[in-house]
Amino acid sequence: MTGDRSGRGDEPARPAERREVAETYDRIASHFARTRRYAWPEVESFLDGRSGQVALDVGCGNGRHSESLAERAERVVGVDVSEELIREAVDRAGERGYRDAFAPVLGDAAALPVRDDVVDVAVYVAAVHHLRPRARRVASLSELGRSLAPGGRALVSAWSTESDRFDAEEGFDTEVDWTLPGGRTVPRFYHIYDPDEFRADLDASGVRTVEAFVSSGNCYAVVAAD
């Protein structure tokens, strides 16, 4: 599933932008993993009735959605920029009995280490909003589309202005603190999407949007390769 690639993914990642996200999540990985035990209902709904040989979890974190994918695919590639979160995902896979099916990869969402046209089902959940600038977010969506096999589908989500926690009508950049035990905070970059902007970035990336919707204050889209 990994190896030589074509398209936008061959361009080198911007080290500072990739390092920023990696260092942030390396710092909070253990605590973050303990608070992220279950798959989102929207993911479970998307996966209902879907299966395939190869699945992809972009921004896999501690692997909570990789576990759901492993129930429906022979092989699950979990990609994350944080080495510590990859370790958490490997530990979870071992504890829950799907380690043989799980292929952890340290990598950048904007340059996925996955071959063209091989992924039958994918999730890219709560991760694209951590990338900056917009060009990298769009590049990551292009990479997702590049990886999808004919007939493959992916679910993408991002935080949205539709959430009650935000008072805005247009998308904006912000920082959201993660509070560690003991009270120390770690700032995390977010781009908060408005629904029209989310759809525009999907369209700019070249993926085909099958369905776009808002749920629980988040933007979602089911996408296919163009």
N, C-alpha and C positions, 0 to 999 in steps of 0.2 A: 504493500500500500504506500510505502514511502520510497523515496529515491528521486530520480530525475524528474524535473517538472518543466512546464512550459508556461508562457504567459507572464502576467504581472508578478507571480510568485518568485521569478528568478531575480528580481531586483533586490539588492541588499536592504535589510531592515534598517531604520534609522536608530543607531545605538542608544542615543539619549532617551528617546521616546519609549523604546522597548524596555530599557533598563529601569525607567521610572516606575512602570507598572510592576515589573518583576520584583523590584526591591520593596515596593509597598506590600505586595501580597506575600513575599517571603517573611516579612515582619509579622504579619497577622495570621499566617497559614494555620497554625495549630488551633487557635481560638476560632477562627473562621470555620474550619472543618467541623468543629464540635457544634456549631450553630446551624449547620447546613446538612441535615440528616435525610430529608425526604425530597423526592422529585416534585416539581410543581404540577398542579392539576392540569394546567394547559399543555405541559409536556406529555403527561400520561394520555390526555385526550388526543393529541396529535399522533402519538405512537399506536394508539388503538387500531388494530387491523393492519399495521405495517410490519414488514419484515424484509430481510435481505441478507446478503453475504457479508457486506462491509458497512459498518456504521461509523459515524464521526461525531465526536463531541468537542466543539471548538470552545476554548476557555473552560476546560472541564472541571477546574477547581478541585474539590475533594472527590469527584467522581460520582456524585449522587445521581446524575442523569446518565452517566456511563453504565451504571448498574441497570437502569431501565432499558437502555439500548442492548445490553448483553442478553436480555431475555428475548430479544427479537432478531439478533444478528449473530453470525458465526464469529465475527471479529469486530472489535470496537477500538478505534484509534482515538485516544484521548490526548488532545493538544492543549498545553498551557505554557505561558511564559514564565511562570513561577516554579522554580525547582522544588521548593518546599511543598507547594500544593500538589505537584506531581507525586512526591513521596506520600502525601496523605492519600491520594487517589490509589496508588499501588497498595498501600496498607489496607484500605477499604476493600479493594478487589480481592485481596487475600483472605480477609476476614469473612467476606460474604460469598466466597466460592466461585468467583468468575475470573480469577487471575489468569487462567490459561487463555481466556478470550480477550483479555484487555492488553492493548499495546500502547503504553504511555510514551508520549513524545514531547520533549521540551522544544517549544517552537513559538513562532510569532503568527498571530491570526492574519496579519497582512502579508504573509509569505508562507502559506501552509506547506509543511513538508509532506505532502500527499500527492500522489499521481493524478493525472487528469482522468475524469470520467469513471471513477471506480466506486464512489460512495452511493449506496442505495438509500440510506436514511441518515439524517444529520440533525443535530441541534446546536444552535449558537445562541445561548440563552444568557442574558444579563452580563454580557462581556463587551459587545461592540461599543457601548457607551463609555468605556474606559480608554478608548483609543483617541489620539489627537495627532494632527489636525483632521479636518473632514476628509482629506485625501486618503488618509490611512484607514478611516472607517469604510469609505467606499471601496478601497483596495481589498479590504478583508472580505467584503461581500462578494466582490468579483472572484476572489480566491475560493470562497465557498461554492459559487456557481461552477467554477472550473473543475472542482473535485467531484461534482455530482454526476452519476451515471445517467444515461437516458432513462427517463421514468423515475429517477430519484427525486426525493423531496427533502426539504430542510425547514426547520422552524427557527425563526430569528426573533429575539425579543430585545427591548431596550426600555430603560426608564423613560417616562413620558410626562409632559405637562398636564396630562389628564389626571395625574395622581393628586389626591387631596393635600399632599405634603408641599406642593408647589403652587405658587400664585403667579402664573405666567401663561400667556397664550402662544408665545413663540419659543422655539428652542434656544437653549443657552448653556454655557459652560459654567461649572461650579465645582466646589469641593465638598465632599461629604465625609465627615470623620468616622472612623471605626474606633470604638472605645474598647481597649484591652482590659483584662482584669487588673485592678489596681488604679484604674482611672486614666492611664496614659492614652492619648488619642493619636491616631495615624490618619492623616488626610488622604483621601482618594479622589482622583479626578473623575468627573462624570460629564458627559454631554447629555443634557436632558432634551429629548426630542419632542417636538410637536408632531402630531400624526401626519400632517401633510409633508413635513420635512423628512420624516422617516420614509415615507413612500417615495419621495424624490431621490433620496440616497439609494434606495433599492433600484429605482429606474436608472440612475446614473451608473450603477455597477454593472448593468447588463443582465442580472438575474431576472427571471420571469416571475412576477408576483402572482401566485395562484389565488391567494386570499390575504387580506390585511384587516386587522381588527384591533380593538383595545379591550383589555381584560385586566381587572385588578389594578387599574391605573397604569398599565404598561402597554407599549406598542408591540404588536405581534405581526408576523407575516409568515405564511407558508410559501416557500419559493421553490423554483425548479431552474435547471440550467436553461439559458436562453436558446 
